Amino acid sequence: SGQAGELRADLAKAVFLDRDGTLIQERNYLSSPEQVSLLPYCSQALRILADAGYHLILITNQSGIARGYFTMDDFLRVQERFQSLLAKDGIQLDASFVCPHHPEAPILEYRLSCDCRKPRPGLLDRAAKELSLDLKQSWIIGDKADDIRLSVSRPLKPLLVRSGHGSEQEEELLREFPSLAVADDIMEAARIIVARETQDEASP
């Protein structure tokens, strides 16, 4: 609790991470565990962020479920494979959140104009509540406009990676967000975040 405006030392900071094209190779509707391969230096980058005190939180749109390209079970098997590859490198995510919906989905169960599909902030809000996070101290890293636009409705710092679809979307996003941080890959993104934090601590 405490008074409004008071710094909440008990709130944690997080890096919200897109999955496909940011942490693993973009496969366009990846549906099978065999297709999962970590992008170079993914685990090392996540270790840098974790060592800097950030919670690591996956936040992913998976409209392939709503479109009938794969099932929620397929997604969970892919996710298990992804997490086991990270675990081999000693990395564990603090939480994972998925949106399986799409407003025009052929599968009725998932046809929904929901609040959890990025760039809407439903999953962010849920993560912040469940894990006591301070969004003002947190970042979102992703390769698509939907990831970056999450920072419009919440006080989150966005960072675009050029892996996945990032390089195609960079020009348009820089017009929309002139001060957007851009990195070649997840490793450079981790270094930018840690360097920014060091600068922030050094400035009066």
C-alpha positions as CSV (number, residue, x, y, z in Angstrom):
1,S,0.0,0.0,0.0
2,G,1.6,3.3,1.0
3,Q,0.8,6.7,-0.3
4,A,0.2,7.4,-4.0
5,G,3.5,8.3,-5.7
6,E,5.6,6.5,-3.1
7,L,8.1,4.1,-4.7
8,R,7.0,0.5,-4.2
9,A,10.3,-1.3,-3.3
10,D,8.3,-4.6,-3.0
11,L,7.3,-4.5,-6.7
12,A,9.5,-6.5,-9.1
13,K,10.7,-5.5,-12.5
14,A,10.3,-7.8,-15.6
15,V,11.2,-8.2,-19.2
16,F,8.2,-9.4,-21.2
17,L,9.4,-11.6,-24.0
18,D,7.7,-12.5,-27.3
19,R,8.6,-16.0,-28.3
20,D,8.6,-16.7,-32.1
21,G,11.2,-14.6,-33.9
22,T,12.5,-13.2,-30.7
23,L,13.7,-16.2,-28.7
24,I,13.3,-19.0,-31.2
25,Q,13.4,-19.2,-35.0
26,E,10.3,-17.8,-36.7
27,R,8.5,-20.7,-38.4
28,N,5.2,-19.1,-39.2
29,Y,2.6,-21.0,-37.1
30,L,5.1,-23.3,-35.5
31,S,3.2,-26.4,-34.5
32,S,5.6,-29.2,-33.7
33,P,8.3,-29.6,-31.0
34,E,10.9,-30.7,-33.6
35,Q,10.6,-27.2,-35.2
36,V,11.8,-25.4,-32.1
37,S,15.3,-24.0,-32.2
38,L,16.6,-21.3,-29.9
39,L,18.0,-18.2,-31.6
40,P,21.8,-17.7,-31.1
41,Y,22.8,-16.6,-27.6
42,C,19.2,-16.7,-26.4
43,S,20.0,-18.4,-23.1
44,Q,23.0,-16.2,-22.4
45,A,20.9,-13.1,-23.1
46,L,18.2,-14.3,-20.7
47,R,20.8,-15.1,-18.1
48,I,22.1,-11.5,-18.3
49,L,18.6,-10.2,-17.8
50,A,17.9,-12.5,-14.9
51,D,21.2,-11.6,-13.2
52,A,20.2,-8.0,-13.5
53,G,17.1,-8.7,-11.4
54,Y,14.4,-9.0,-14.1
55,H,11.6,-11.5,-14.0
56,L,11.5,-13.3,-17.4
57,I,7.9,-13.5,-18.6
58,L,6.8,-15.0,-22.0
59,I,3.8,-13.3,-23.5
60,T,2.7,-14.8,-26.9
61,N,-0.1,-14.5,-29.4
62,Q,-0.9,-17.9,-30.8
63,S,-3.7,-17.3,-33.2
64,G,-2.7,-20.5,-35.1
65,I,-4.8,-22.3,-32.4
66,A,-7.9,-20.1,-33.2
67,R,-7.3,-20.6,-37.0
68,G,-7.2,-24.4,-36.6
69,Y,-3.5,-24.7,-37.7
70,F,-2.6,-26.5,-34.4
71,T,-4.3,-27.3,-31.1
72,M,-3.6,-26.0,-27.6
73,D,-2.0,-29.4,-26.8
74,D,0.3,-28.9,-29.8
75,F,1.2,-25.4,-28.4
76,L,1.9,-26.9,-24.9
77,R,4.2,-29.6,-26.4
78,V,6.1,-26.9,-28.3
79,Q,6.3,-24.9,-25.1
80,E,7.6,-27.8,-23.2
81,R,10.3,-28.4,-25.8
82,F,11.3,-24.7,-25.7
83,Q,11.5,-24.6,-21.9
84,S,13.5,-27.8,-21.9
85,L,16.1,-26.3,-24.3
86,L,16.3,-23.3,-21.9
87,A,16.6,-25.6,-18.9
88,K,19.6,-27.3,-20.4
89,D,21.3,-23.9,-20.3
90,G,20.1,-23.4,-16.7
91,I,17.4,-20.9,-17.6
92,Q,13.9,-20.9,-16.3
93,L,11.1,-18.4,-17.2
94,D,9.2,-17.0,-14.3
95,A,5.9,-17.2,-16.1
96,S,4.3,-17.8,-19.6
97,F,1.1,-16.3,-20.8
98,V,-0.6,-17.2,-24.1
99,C,-3.5,-15.7,-26.1
100,P,-5.1,-18.4,-28.3
101,H,-7.9,-16.1,-29.7
102,H,-8.6,-14.3,-32.9
103,P,-11.7,-12.2,-33.7
104,E,-12.3,-14.0,-37.0
105,A,-11.3,-17.5,-36.0
106,P,-12.9,-20.4,-37.7
107,I,-12.9,-22.3,-34.4
108,L,-15.8,-20.9,-32.4
109,E,-14.3,-21.6,-29.0
110,Y,-11.5,-19.2,-29.8
111,R,-13.4,-16.6,-31.9
112,L,-13.1,-13.7,-29.6
113,S,-12.2,-10.0,-29.6
114,C,-10.4,-10.5,-26.4
115,D,-8.3,-8.2,-24.1
116,C,-5.4,-10.7,-24.1
117,R,-4.3,-10.5,-27.7
118,K,-1.3,-8.2,-28.1
119,P,-1.3,-5.2,-28.5
120,R,-4.1,-5.2,-25.9
121,P,-2.7,-5.3,-22.4
122,G,-4.8,-8.1,-20.8
123,L,-1.9,-10.5,-20.4
124,L,0.4,-7.7,-19.1
125,D,-2.1,-6.7,-16.5
126,R,-2.6,-10.3,-15.4
127,A,1.2,-10.9,-15.1
128,A,1.6,-7.6,-13.2
129,K,-1.1,-8.6,-10.7
130,E,-0.1,-12.3,-10.3
131,L,3.6,-11.5,-9.9
132,S,3.5,-8.1,-8.2
133,L,5.3,-6.3,-11.1
134,D,6.1,-2.7,-11.6
135,L,5.4,-2.0,-15.3
136,K,7.3,1.3,-15.1
137,Q,10.5,-0.6,-14.5
138,S,9.7,-3.2,-17.0
139,W,10.4,-3.8,-20.7
140,I,8.8,-5.6,-23.6
141,I,11.1,-7.2,-26.3
142,G,9.6,-8.4,-29.5
143,D,9.9,-8.5,-33.3
144,K,6.4,-7.2,-34.3
145,A,4.4,-4.1,-34.1
146,D,1.9,-5.8,-31.7
147,D,4.8,-6.2,-29.1
148,I,5.9,-2.6,-29.4
149,R,2.3,-1.2,-29.3
150,L,1.9,-2.9,-25.9
151,S,3.8,0.1,-24.5
152,V,1.1,2.6,-25.7
153,S,-1.5,1.7,-23.0
154,R,0.9,0.8,-20.2
155,P,4.1,2.4,-18.9
156,L,6.4,-0.2,-20.4
157,K,9.7,0.4,-22.3
158,P,9.6,-1.2,-25.7
159,L,12.5,-2.8,-27.6
160,L,12.4,-4.1,-31.1
161,V,14.6,-6.9,-32.2
162,R,15.5,-7.2,-35.9
163,S,15.3,-11.0,-35.8
164,G,12.0,-12.6,-36.9
165,H,9.9,-10.0,-38.6
166,G,11.6,-7.1,-36.8
167,S,13.7,-5.8,-39.7
168,E,10.7,-5.6,-42.0
169,Q,8.7,-3.6,-39.4
170,E,11.6,-1.4,-38.1
171,E,11.0,1.6,-40.5
172,E,7.3,1.9,-39.9
173,L,7.7,1.5,-36.1
174,L,10.4,4.1,-35.9
175,R,8.0,6.6,-37.5
176,E,5.4,5.7,-34.9
177,F,7.9,5.5,-31.9
178,P,10.9,7.8,-32.8
179,S,12.8,7.0,-29.6
180,L,12.3,3.2,-29.9
181,A,15.3,1.1,-28.9
182,V,16.2,-1.4,-31.6
183,A,18.6,-4.3,-31.4
184,D,19.9,-6.9,-33.9
185,D,19.0,-9.8,-31.6
186,I,18.1,-10.8,-28.1
187,M,21.7,-10.6,-26.9
188,E,22.0,-7.0,-28.0
189,A,18.6,-6.3,-26.5
190,A,19.7,-7.7,-23.1
191,R,22.9,-5.5,-23.2
192,I,20.9,-2.4,-24.1
193,I,18.5,-2.9,-21.2
194,V,21.3,-3.5,-18.7
195,A,23.2,-0.5,-20.0
196,R,20.1,1.7,-19.8
197,E,19.5,0.7,-16.3
198,T,23.1,1.5,-15.3
199,Q,22.7,5.0,-17.0
200,D,19.4,5.5,-15.1
201,E,21.0,4.7,-11.8
202,A,23.9,7.0,-12.5
203,S,21.7,10.0,-13.5
204,P,20.6,12.2,-10.6
